[in-house]
Every structure is written in structure tokens, then in C-alpha cells.
Amino acid sequence: MPTKLSGEDSRSEGEGRPGSGKIVGATINTMRILRHLSRLDRPVGVSFIARDTNIVPSTCFNILRTLVNEGYVRFLPDTKTYMIGDGVIGLANVGMAHHDYLAAVQPMMERIAHSYSVTVTIWRRVSYHRMILLASAENRSALRIQMNVGHQLPLLIGGMARIMALQSDLSEDERQTMYEGLRIQRPLAYWDFIDQAKEALDRGWGIDDGYSTAGVTALAVPVRFDGPPITMVCSATMFRDQHDSATLTRIGHELIELATSVAQVVPASEQAPVFPRPMSQR
């Protein structure tokens, strides 16, 4: 049953606070709703949103009404359903404009994408538990994997998970708790996942062979700045069994070259963001 969050004592897994400030329940609920709507490909009603975000329906309705008034959510009166609004797209575009330094590596991304018929992406950590897509290059194939800039994923999903698991600032308990809370499509025990992360550490690139998303293989490499932890990765996403192991190795090496170029263009102010841990883990 949904649990109402108060502004005084609410807590949300994966959310933290700097200093001694208080977590605001209404803000957490608003972000839950926006993230949920951004992942959907169709409008949905308030009861479905409330159920899927674990928010009291009346609270969910009031937040949605406010977001509609501000332009961040669209309301479709004929079906009484909601979808993500243009206001969010505007914010995303403004935010992405601050990452125009990645335009310098776009030609390299496109070359890799076209050479191997894969989708090449650059991700950056934006919170304790999430990554955001900063740049993407698709190939020319009629059937290809599309990924939209601004999309967010959990830290330990896909090929980048094999990088971030052991090369970020997560403790063993944090890694295991975060991993076991994920929904993946092919079963993979936690310690098998860690073995894959160790292989990535030794080899220089990590691979998710259809575990996070069935039928999809994702290969990732870290972007290395001066000193740990890793906060950015470069990735290539393709259909499973599209390439043999020798070709995957070549893609891995080309991504390492891409990551080296990315590290050279990212401003120092963007290289080492700080992510507060959830209060339950302090």
C-alpha cells in the first residue's frame, strides 16, 4: 500500500542530502512521478502512476495537477491520462547545452557506430545511484538501438555496471544492496556479476551480454581523469550475438581511445562531482 511521505521525516532509497538539510517528501514524490512518466511510451491514468510510484493517490493527483500547470506534464482530457510534457524537454535541452564540449568527440563516436553498426553513448553519473546519457551516435542500419540524450539509468545496469561496480566509490554493502534491488531480464547472481566487474577492471572494458535487457549486449569503458572514482563511461550497445568475441575486443579498444579523447575535453569542474549517500547508509 502506498506510503505518504512527509516533509519532515521522509526517506527514499537512493536519495541523499548535503549537510544537515532535510529531505522534502513532496520533492521526492515529484521526481518519482517525472522519472516514471519519462520511461513510459504511452499516457497513463493517475491511479496507475500512484500505484507504480508508491504515492498516495490524492497526493499523486495534486502533484500531477501542479506539474500540468507548470508545463512539465501533459493532461489528455479525453482519456483522463498524463504524459511527460514539453517543459521537461526544455529543461533537458538547456542542461545538455552545458555539455557541448562533447561535440568534439562526436565524429569519433559516429565512426565507431557506423563501423560496427552499434549505438555509441557517453554516460555521466548524476546522483548516488543513477547515470544520465550525455551524447549518442547511431548507425545507419534499418534496425538499430535508439537511445535518447537525457535518459537516466541505474548505476549498476548494463555494460557500465561492470565499470561502476568496482571503480566508483561504492562499498561492498552498497554494491550488493544496489544490485539486488535491480530488475534484470536474465538472472545473474551478485557474485557472478562481481566476477564480471573484476574482468572489466583487468581487461579495460566490461560487457553485459543480455542480462539487463534480453537480446541486447552493452560494452563499456571508463573515462579516466586524474584520480578516482570513475564518474563517466563510454558504451557501445548492440543486438546480442551481433558480433563475435574478436570484434567485441576491437570495439572495446576503440572505446578506450574514445574515452581518452573524452577525458581531454571534459572541463575540470565536471570531472569530480560529489554525490551524497542515502541517509540510511551514513
C-alpha positions as CSV (number, residue, x, y, z in Angstrom):
1,M,0.0,0.0,0.0
2,P,1.4,3.5,-0.9
3,T,3.0,5.3,2.0
4,K,2.7,9.1,2.3
5,L,5.9,11.0,2.7
6,S,6.1,14.0,5.0
7,G,8.4,16.9,4.5
8,E,10.0,16.3,7.9
9,D,11.0,12.7,8.1
10,S,10.6,11.1,4.7
11,R,13.3,8.9,3.4
12,S,13.8,7.5,-0.1
13,E,16.2,4.8,-1.2
14,G,18.9,6.2,-3.4
15,E,18.3,9.8,-2.3
16,G,20.7,11.8,-0.1
17,R,21.1,15.3,1.3
18,P,24.1,17.5,1.7
19,G,25.0,18.9,5.1
20,S,22.2,18.9,7.7
21,G,19.3,19.9,5.4
22,K,16.0,18.0,5.4
23,I,14.7,15.7,2.7
24,V,11.4,17.1,1.4
25,G,8.9,14.4,0.7
26,A,6.9,16.4,-1.9
27,T,10.1,16.9,-3.9
28,I,11.0,13.3,-3.8
29,N,7.4,12.3,-5.0
30,T,7.6,14.9,-7.8
31,M,10.9,13.4,-9.1
32,R,9.4,9.9,-8.8
33,I,6.5,10.9,-11.0
34,L,8.6,12.7,-13.6
35,R,11.1,9.8,-13.8
36,H,8.2,7.3,-14.1
37,L,6.5,9.2,-16.9
38,S,9.7,9.7,-18.8
39,R,10.1,5.9,-19.0
40,L,6.6,5.3,-20.4
41,D,5.7,5.2,-24.1
42,R,2.0,6.0,-23.6
43,P,-0.2,8.2,-21.4
44,V,-1.5,6.7,-18.2
45,G,-4.0,7.5,-15.5
46,V,-3.4,8.8,-12.0
47,S,-4.2,5.5,-10.4
48,F,-1.5,3.7,-12.4
49,I,1.0,6.4,-11.6
50,A,0.2,6.4,-7.9
51,R,0.5,2.6,-7.8
52,D,3.7,2.4,-9.7
53,T,5.4,5.2,-7.8
54,N,4.1,4.1,-4.4
55,I,2.5,7.5,-3.8
56,V,-0.9,8.1,-2.1
57,P,-3.4,8.7,-5.0
58,S,-4.6,12.1,-3.6
59,T,-1.0,13.3,-3.2
60,C,-0.2,12.0,-6.7
61,F,-3.1,13.8,-8.2
62,N,-2.2,17.1,-6.6
63,I,1.4,16.9,-7.8
64,L,0.3,16.0,-11.3
65,R,-2.1,18.9,-11.4
66,T,0.8,21.2,-10.3
67,L,3.1,19.8,-13.0
68,V,0.5,20.2,-15.6
69,N,0.1,23.9,-14.7
70,E,3.9,24.4,-14.9
71,G,4.1,22.6,-18.3
72,Y,6.2,19.6,-17.2
73,V,3.3,17.1,-17.6
74,R,0.6,17.0,-20.2
75,F,-3.0,16.1,-19.3
76,L,-5.2,14.4,-22.0
77,P,-8.8,15.2,-21.0
78,D,-10.4,12.8,-23.4
79,T,-8.8,9.8,-21.7
80,K,-8.0,11.5,-18.3
81,T,-4.4,10.4,-18.7
82,Y,-1.0,12.0,-18.2
83,M,2.3,12.0,-20.1
84,I,5.6,13.8,-19.9
85,G,5.4,17.5,-21.0
86,D,7.4,19.8,-23.2
87,G,8.7,21.7,-20.2
88,V,10.9,18.8,-19.2
89,I,12.3,18.6,-22.7
90,G,13.2,22.3,-22.5
91,L,15.0,21.8,-19.2
92,A,16.9,18.8,-20.6
93,N,17.9,20.8,-23.7
94,V,19.2,23.6,-21.5
95,G,21.1,21.2,-19.4
96,M,22.6,19.4,-22.3
97,A,23.8,22.7,-23.8
98,H,26.3,22.8,-20.9
99,H,27.9,19.6,-22.3
100,D,28.6,21.0,-25.8
101,Y,32.3,20.1,-25.2
102,L,31.3,16.6,-26.2
103,A,30.7,17.9,-29.8
104,A,34.5,17.5,-30.2
105,V,34.2,13.7,-29.9
106,Q,31.0,13.2,-31.8
107,P,32.8,12.4,-35.1
108,M,34.8,9.6,-33.3
109,M,31.5,8.3,-31.8
110,E,29.9,8.2,-35.2
111,R,32.8,6.5,-36.8
112,I,32.6,3.6,-34.3
113,A,28.8,3.5,-34.6
114,H,29.0,3.2,-38.4
115,S,31.9,0.8,-38.5
116,Y,30.3,-1.8,-36.2
117,S,26.6,-1.0,-36.6
118,V,26.3,-0.2,-32.9
119,T,24.9,2.7,-30.9
120,V,27.7,4.6,-29.1
121,T,26.9,6.6,-26.0
122,I,28.6,8.7,-23.3
123,W,27.2,8.5,-19.7
124,R,27.8,10.5,-16.6
125,R,26.9,9.8,-13.0
126,V,24.4,12.4,-11.8
127,S,23.5,11.1,-8.4
128,Y,24.5,8.4,-5.9
129,H,22.6,5.7,-7.8
130,R,21.9,7.0,-11.4
131,M,23.7,7.7,-14.7
132,I,22.5,10.1,-17.4
133,L,23.0,9.9,-21.2
134,L,25.0,12.9,-22.4
135,A,25.7,12.0,-26.0
136,S,24.7,9.4,-28.5
137,A,25.7,8.3,-32.0
138,E,23.5,5.8,-34.0
139,N,24.5,3.7,-37.0
140,R,22.8,3.7,-40.4
141,S,21.2,0.2,-40.2
142,A,17.5,0.0,-40.7
143,L,17.2,-1.9,-37.5
144,R,19.1,-0.2,-34.7
145,I,19.0,0.6,-31.0
146,Q,17.9,4.2,-30.3
147,M,18.9,5.9,-27.0
148,N,17.7,9.5,-26.2
149,V,20.0,12.1,-24.7
150,G,18.9,12.9,-21.1
151,H,17.7,9.3,-20.4
152,Q,18.7,8.0,-17.0
153,L,19.5,4.5,-15.8
154,P,20.5,2.9,-12.5
155,L,24.2,3.0,-11.8
156,L,24.6,-0.8,-11.9
157,I,22.8,-1.5,-15.2
158,G,24.3,-2.6,-18.5
159,G,27.9,-2.6,-19.5
160,M,28.6,0.5,-17.4
161,A,27.6,-1.5,-14.3
162,R,30.7,-3.7,-14.8
163,I,32.8,-0.4,-14.6
164,M,31.0,1.4,-11.9
165,A,30.7,-1.6,-9.5
166,L,34.4,-1.6,-8.6
167,Q,35.7,1.7,-10.0
168,S,33.3,4.1,-8.3
169,D,33.1,4.9,-4.6
170,L,30.6,2.1,-3.6
171,S,31.3,0.0,-0.6
172,E,30.7,-3.8,-0.7
173,D,27.4,-3.5,1.2
174,E,26.3,-0.6,-1.0
175,R,27.1,-2.5,-4.2
176,Q,25.2,-5.6,-3.1
177,T,22.2,-3.7,-1.9
178,M,22.0,-1.6,-5.1
179,Y,22.5,-4.6,-7.4
180,E,20.0,-6.9,-5.6
181,G,17.3,-4.1,-5.9
182,L,17.5,-4.1,-9.7
183,R,15.2,-5.8,-12.1
184,I,17.2,-7.6,-14.8
185,Q,15.9,-9.8,-17.5
186,R,18.4,-12.6,-17.4
187,P,19.2,-13.9,-13.9
188,L,22.8,-13.2,-12.7
189,A,23.9,-13.9,-9.1
190,Y,25.6,-11.0,-7.4
191,W,29.0,-12.7,-7.1
192,D,28.9,-13.7,-10.7
193,F,28.2,-10.0,-11.5
194,I,31.2,-9.0,-9.4
195,D,33.4,-11.5,-11.2
196,Q,32.4,-9.8,-14.5
197,A,33.3,-6.4,-12.9
198,K,36.7,-7.8,-11.9
199,E,37.3,-9.0,-15.5
200,A,36.4,-5.5,-16.7
201,L,38.9,-4.0,-14.3
202,D,41.7,-6.3,-15.6
203,R,40.7,-6.1,-19.3
204,G,39.8,-2.4,-19.5
205,W,36.2,-2.8,-20.7
206,G,33.1,-4.6,-19.3
207,I,30.2,-6.3,-21.0
208,D,26.6,-7.1,-20.2
209,D,25.6,-9.9,-22.5
210,G,21.8,-9.7,-22.4
211,Y,21.4,-9.7,-18.6
212,S,20.0,-6.2,-18.1
213,T,17.9,-6.2,-21.4
214,A,17.3,-9.5,-23.1
215,G,18.7,-9.6,-26.6
216,V,20.9,-6.6,-26.1
217,T,24.7,-6.6,-25.5
218,A,26.3,-3.5,-24.0
219,L,30.1,-2.9,-23.8
220,A,31.5,-0.1,-21.7
221,V,34.9,1.5,-20.8
222,P,35.7,4.1,-18.1
223,V,36.6,7.7,-18.8
224,R,39.7,8.2,-16.6
225,F,40.5,11.6,-15.1
226,D,43.3,12.4,-12.6
227,G,42.4,10.3,-9.6
228,P,39.4,8.1,-8.8
229,P,36.5,7.5,-8.7
230,I,35.1,6.9,-12.2
231,T,32.1,9.2,-13.0
232,M,31.8,8.8,-16.8
233,V,31.8,5.9,-19.2
234,C,31.7,5.3,-22.9
235,S,29.5,2.5,-24.2
236,A,28.5,0.6,-27.3
237,T,25.1,-1.1,-27.4
238,M,24.2,-3.7,-30.0
239,F,22.0,-6.7,-30.5
240,R,23.1,-9.9,-28.8
241,D,25.3,-12.2,-30.9
242,Q,25.7,-9.4,-33.5
243,H,29.5,-9.6,-33.2
244,D,31.9,-12.4,-32.3
245,S,34.4,-12.1,-29.4
246,A,37.2,-10.8,-31.6
247,T,35.1,-8.0,-32.9
248,L,33.9,-7.1,-29.4
249,T,37.5,-6.8,-28.4
250,R,38.2,-4.4,-31.2
251,I,35.2,-2.4,-30.2
252,G,36.5,-2.3,-26.6
253,H,39.8,-1.0,-27.7
254,E,38.2,1.7,-29.9
255,L,36.0,2.8,-27.0
256,I,39.1,3.1,-24.8
257,E,40.5,5.5,-27.4
258,L,37.2,7.4,-27.4
259,A,37.3,7.6,-23.6
260,T,40.8,9.0,-23.7
261,S,39.6,11.7,-26.0
262,V,36.6,12.4,-23.8
263,A,38.8,12.9,-20.8
264,Q,40.8,15.5,-22.7
265,V,37.7,17.7,-23.4
266,V,35.8,17.5,-20.2
267,P,36.3,20.6,-18.1
268,A,38.0,20.1,-14.7
269,S,34.9,21.4,-12.9
270,E,32.8,18.5,-14.4
271,Q,35.3,15.7,-13.5
272,A,34.7,15.0,-9.8
273,P,31.1,15.7,-8.7
274,V,30.1,14.8,-5.2
275,F,27.1,12.5,-4.6
276,P,25.6,12.4,-1.1
277,R,24.9,8.9,0.2
278,P,21.4,7.9,1.3
279,M,20.8,8.7,4.9
280,S,20.2,5.1,5.8
281,Q,23.8,4.4,4.8
282,R,25.5,7.1,6.8
